[in-house]
């Protein structure tokens, strides 16, 4: 089957601004701005006010996507725009954000010129009517790109680069939050430490590239095995940790541990790799977070010793 022609990525309604339009457009090196050639004095005054507000919007936003839509709303209001799109380059692909998270639904009639320009994948700001000056368009587009880069940095700081799971620091923060919720609302949870047994065999027999691929597969399977609201993290090496909400005894974990076992078998098939688990429940085992971690760790190594 031949390759389908690439389509633009449109971010519309939903968490993270994602709108399902397949594929993406390779981003050209040049930038285009569907805008007024010069800014009128009134537009320039409005622009100065809008741009002055954008950095504070970025500082307050909890995500880059949140900032982008707030910025589009602000610019559209200042210029009295009917529609506004910004196209940015992410990993050599064009990504489109549209005012009010409006999906891109092209009717049977002619496509407006500003939409045609945006769909070309050229980086820039595209407005209807085209009254936004090029300096304004360039400034807004640059801030949008900065917001997305900050999102990437935030993600990288909180996630393990190999598996995409949360890292140790994020896990410890979420553990503290789980303890606070449990104390305030009486919501129990289980801390589960998972250690792969004989994982060195994978590296020795197949090489470190295969070992990394197996760890990435473990990350995928861990996410799939857990319920929504549960947490999976890689603490380092071949050691992982879970926070499982609403569990106050080990017996209640049996279905989840069963799924986890099958998931790990899929991740590292045809090897002698197994896994050991140490579980501690809050508050039934202890209501002290450090003691909880120590208890789970002790049970993990007792299980590893029994498996030898």
C-alpha positions as CSV (number, residue, x, y, z in Angstrom):
1,X,0.0,0.0,0.0
2,X,1.3,3.4,-0.9
3,X,1.9,6.1,1.7
4,X,-0.9,8.5,2.4
5,X,-0.3,12.1,1.8
6,X,0.7,13.7,5.1
7,X,-2.0,15.7,6.9
8,X,-1.6,18.6,9.4
9,X,-1.8,18.0,13.1
10,X,-4.7,20.1,14.5
11,X,-5.0,20.6,18.2
12,X,-8.6,21.1,19.1
13,X,-11.0,20.2,22.0
14,X,-9.9,17.8,24.7
15,X,-7.1,17.4,27.2
16,X,-3.8,18.7,25.9
17,X,-5.7,20.3,23.0
18,X,-5.5,17.2,20.9
19,X,-7.7,17.0,17.8
20,X,-7.5,13.7,15.9
21,X,-6.3,14.5,12.4
22,X,-4.0,11.8,11.1
23,X,-0.4,12.5,10.4
24,X,1.4,15.8,10.3
25,X,2.9,18.2,7.9
26,X,6.7,18.5,7.5
27,X,7.5,22.0,8.6
28,X,9.3,24.1,6.0
29,X,12.3,26.1,7.0
30,X,10.7,29.5,6.1
31,X,7.9,31.1,8.1
32,X,4.8,32.7,6.8
33,X,2.5,35.2,8.3
34,X,-1.0,35.8,6.9
35,X,-1.2,39.3,8.3
36,X,-1.3,43.0,7.6
37,X,1.8,44.3,6.0
38,X,1.9,47.3,8.5
39,X,0.3,47.9,11.8
40,X,-2.0,50.8,12.2
41,X,-1.4,53.1,15.1
42,X,-4.5,51.8,16.9
43,X,-3.5,48.2,16.2
44,X,0.0,48.9,17.4
45,X,-1.4,50.3,20.7
46,X,-3.6,47.3,21.2
47,X,-0.7,45.1,20.3
48,X,1.6,46.6,22.9
49,X,-1.0,45.9,25.5
50,X,-1.5,42.3,24.4
51,X,2.2,41.5,24.2
52,X,2.7,43.0,27.6
53,X,0.2,40.6,29.0
54,X,1.5,37.5,27.2
55,X,4.6,36.9,29.4
56,X,2.5,36.9,32.6
57,X,0.0,34.5,31.0
58,X,2.9,32.2,30.2
59,X,4.2,32.4,33.8
60,X,0.8,31.6,35.2
61,X,-0.1,28.8,32.8
62,X,0.1,25.2,34.1
63,X,1.0,24.0,30.6
64,X,2.1,25.3,27.2
65,X,-1.1,24.3,25.6
66,X,-3.1,26.3,28.2
67,X,-1.0,29.3,27.5
68,X,-1.4,29.0,23.7
69,X,-5.2,29.1,23.8
70,X,-5.2,31.9,26.3
71,X,-2.8,33.9,24.0
72,X,-5.0,33.2,20.9
73,X,-8.1,34.4,22.8
74,X,-6.2,37.6,23.9
75,X,-4.9,38.5,20.5
76,X,-8.3,37.7,18.8
77,X,-10.1,40.0,21.3
78,X,-7.6,42.9,20.8
79,X,-7.9,42.7,17.1
80,X,-11.6,41.7,16.8
81,X,-10.7,38.6,14.9
82,X,-13.2,36.0,13.7
83,X,-10.6,33.2,13.5
84,X,-6.9,32.8,14.4
85,X,-4.5,29.9,14.0
86,X,-0.8,29.5,14.9
87,X,1.5,27.0,13.2
88,X,4.7,26.0,14.9
89,X,7.5,23.5,14.2
90,X,7.8,20.6,16.6
91,X,10.3,17.8,15.7
92,X,10.3,18.9,12.1
93,X,6.6,18.6,11.9
94,X,4.0,21.4,11.7
95,X,1.5,21.6,14.5
96,X,-1.6,23.8,14.3
97,X,-3.5,25.5,17.2
98,X,-6.8,27.2,16.5
99,X,-8.7,29.8,18.3
100,X,-11.2,28.4,20.9
101,X,-9.9,24.9,20.2
102,X,-12.1,24.8,17.1
103,X,-11.8,21.6,15.0
104,X,-10.7,22.0,11.4
105,X,-13.8,20.9,9.5
106,X,-13.6,22.0,5.9
107,X,-16.9,22.3,4.2
108,X,-17.7,21.6,0.5
109,X,-17.2,25.3,-0.5
110,X,-13.9,27.2,-1.2
111,X,-11.3,27.1,1.6
112,X,-10.5,30.6,2.8
113,X,-7.0,31.8,1.9
114,X,-5.9,32.1,5.6
115,X,-6.8,28.4,6.2
116,X,-5.1,27.4,3.0
117,X,-2.0,29.2,4.2
118,X,-2.1,27.6,7.6
119,X,-2.6,24.1,6.1
120,X,0.6,24.6,4.1
121,X,2.5,24.0,7.3
122,X,4.4,27.2,7.2
123,X,5.3,28.5,10.7
124,X,3.4,31.6,11.5
125,X,0.1,33.3,12.7
126,X,-2.9,33.2,10.4
127,X,-5.8,35.6,11.1
128,X,-9.3,36.4,9.7
129,X,-9.4,39.2,8.9
130,X,-5.6,39.6,8.2
131,X,-5.1,42.6,10.3
132,X,-2.3,41.4,12.5
133,X,1.1,42.9,11.6
134,X,4.1,40.8,10.9
135,X,6.0,41.9,14.0
136,X,3.1,40.9,16.2
137,X,2.7,37.6,14.4
138,X,6.4,36.8,14.9
139,X,6.3,37.7,18.6
140,X,3.2,35.6,19.3
141,X,4.6,32.6,17.3
142,X,7.9,32.8,19.2
143,X,6.1,32.8,22.6
144,X,4.0,29.8,21.5
145,X,7.2,27.9,20.5
146,X,8.8,28.8,23.9
147,X,5.7,27.6,25.7
148,X,5.9,24.2,24.0
149,X,9.7,23.9,24.7
150,X,8.9,24.6,28.4
151,X,6.4,21.8,28.3
152,X,9.1,19.5,27.0
153,X,11.5,20.5,29.7
154,X,8.9,20.0,32.4
155,X,8.1,16.6,31.1
156,X,11.8,15.6,30.8
157,X,12.5,16.8,34.4
158,X,9.7,14.6,35.8
159,X,10.0,11.5,33.6
160,X,12.5,8.7,33.0
161,X,14.1,9.3,29.6
162,X,14.3,5.6,28.7
163,X,10.8,4.3,29.7
164,X,8.7,7.4,29.8
165,X,7.6,6.5,33.3
166,X,7.8,9.0,36.1
167,X,11.3,9.3,37.6
168,X,12.2,8.8,41.3
169,X,11.8,12.5,42.2
170,X,8.3,12.6,40.8
171,X,7.4,9.4,42.5
172,X,8.5,10.7,45.8
173,X,6.5,13.8,45.4
174,X,3.4,11.8,44.5
175,X,4.0,9.5,47.4
176,X,3.9,12.6,49.7
177,X,0.7,13.7,48.1
178,X,-0.9,10.2,48.5
179,X,0.0,10.3,52.2
180,X,-1.5,13.7,52.6
181,X,-4.8,12.6,50.9
182,X,-4.9,9.4,52.9
183,X,-4.5,11.3,56.2
184,X,-7.1,13.9,55.2
185,X,-9.7,11.9,53.5
186,X,-9.0,8.3,54.7
187,X,-8.1,7.1,51.3
188,X,-5.8,4.0,51.6
189,X,-3.2,3.1,49.0
190,X,-0.5,0.5,48.4
191,X,3.1,1.1,47.6
192,X,4.5,-1.6,45.4
193,X,8.2,-2.1,44.6
194,X,8.9,-4.2,41.6
195,X,12.4,-5.6,40.8
196,X,13.2,-7.6,37.7
197,X,15.1,-10.9,38.5
198,X,17.9,-12.1,36.3
199,X,17.6,-9.1,34.1
200,X,21.4,-9.2,33.6
201,X,20.8,-12.2,31.4
202,X,19.1,-10.0,28.8
203,X,22.1,-7.6,28.6
204,X,24.6,-10.5,28.5
205,X,22.8,-12.6,25.9
206,X,21.3,-9.9,23.6
207,X,23.3,-6.8,24.4
208,X,22.5,-3.5,26.1
209,X,20.4,-2.2,23.1
210,X,18.1,-5.2,23.6
211,X,18.1,-4.6,27.4
212,X,17.0,-1.0,26.9
213,X,14.3,-2.1,24.5
214,X,13.1,-4.6,27.2
215,X,13.0,-1.9,29.8
216,X,11.0,0.3,27.5
217,X,8.6,-2.6,26.9
218,X,8.3,-3.0,30.7
219,X,7.3,0.7,30.9
220,X,4.6,0.2,28.3
221,X,3.2,-2.9,29.9
222,X,3.2,-1.3,33.4
223,X,1.1,1.6,32.2
224,X,-1.3,-0.8,30.4
225,X,-1.6,-3.0,33.5
226,X,-2.5,-0.3,35.9
227,X,-5.9,1.4,36.4
228,X,-6.5,5.1,35.8
229,X,-5.3,7.1,38.7
230,X,-2.6,4.6,39.7
231,X,1.1,5.6,39.3
232,X,4.1,3.8,37.8
233,X,7.7,5.0,38.0
234,X,11.2,3.8,37.3
235,X,13.4,4.3,40.3
236,X,16.6,3.3,38.4
237,X,18.1,0.3,36.8
238,X,15.6,-2.5,36.7
239,X,13.6,-1.3,39.8
240,X,10.1,0.1,39.4
241,X,7.5,1.4,41.8
242,X,3.8,1.7,41.8
243,X,1.2,3.6,43.8
244,X,-2.1,1.8,43.7
245,X,-5.1,3.8,45.1
246,X,-7.9,2.4,47.2
247,X,-6.0,-0.7,48.4
248,X,-5.5,-1.4,52.1
249,X,-4.3,-5.0,52.0
250,X,-2.1,-7.3,49.8
251,X,-5.0,-9.6,48.9
252,X,-6.8,-6.7,47.2
253,X,-3.8,-6.4,44.9
254,X,-4.1,-9.9,43.5
255,X,-5.8,-8.9,40.2
256,X,-3.4,-6.1,39.6
257,X,-0.3,-8.2,40.4
258,X,-1.7,-10.9,38.0
259,X,-2.0,-8.4,35.2
260,X,1.5,-7.1,36.1
261,X,3.0,-10.6,35.9
262,X,1.5,-11.3,32.5
263,X,2.6,-7.8,31.3
264,X,6.2,-8.4,32.3
265,X,6.2,-11.8,30.6
266,X,5.2,-10.1,27.4
267,X,7.8,-7.4,27.9
268,X,10.7,-9.9,28.2
269,X,9.7,-13.2,26.6
270,X,11.8,-16.2,26.1
271,X,14.2,-15.4,28.9
272,X,14.6,-16.5,32.5
273,X,13.7,-13.0,33.7
274,X,11.1,-12.9,36.4
275,X,10.1,-10.3,38.9
276,X,9.9,-9.9,42.7
277,X,7.4,-7.6,44.5
278,X,7.4,-5.9,47.8
279,X,4.1,-4.4,49.0
280,X,3.3,-2.1,51.9
281,X,-0.2,-0.6,52.5
282,X,-1.0,2.8,54.0
283,X,-2.2,3.1,56.7
284,X,-2.9,-0.6,57.6
285,X,0.9,-1.4,57.6
286,X,2.1,2.0,58.8
287,X,1.1,5.6,58.6
288,X,4.7,6.8,58.2
289,X,5.9,7.3,54.6
290,X,9.5,6.5,55.3
291,X,8.6,3.4,57.2
292,X,6.2,2.5,54.4
293,X,9.0,2.6,51.8
294,X,11.4,0.7,54.1
295,X,8.7,-2.0,54.7
296,X,8.1,-2.5,51.0
297,X,11.8,-2.6,50.3
298,X,12.4,-5.2,53.0
299,X,9.5,-7.4,51.7
300,X,10.9,-7.0,48.1
301,X,14.3,-8.3,49.1
302,X,12.8,-11.1,51.2
303,X,10.8,-12.1,48.0
304,X,14.0,-12.0,45.9
305,X,15.8,-14.2,48.4
306,X,13.0,-16.7,48.4
307,X,13.0,-16.9,44.6
308,X,16.7,-17.8,44.4
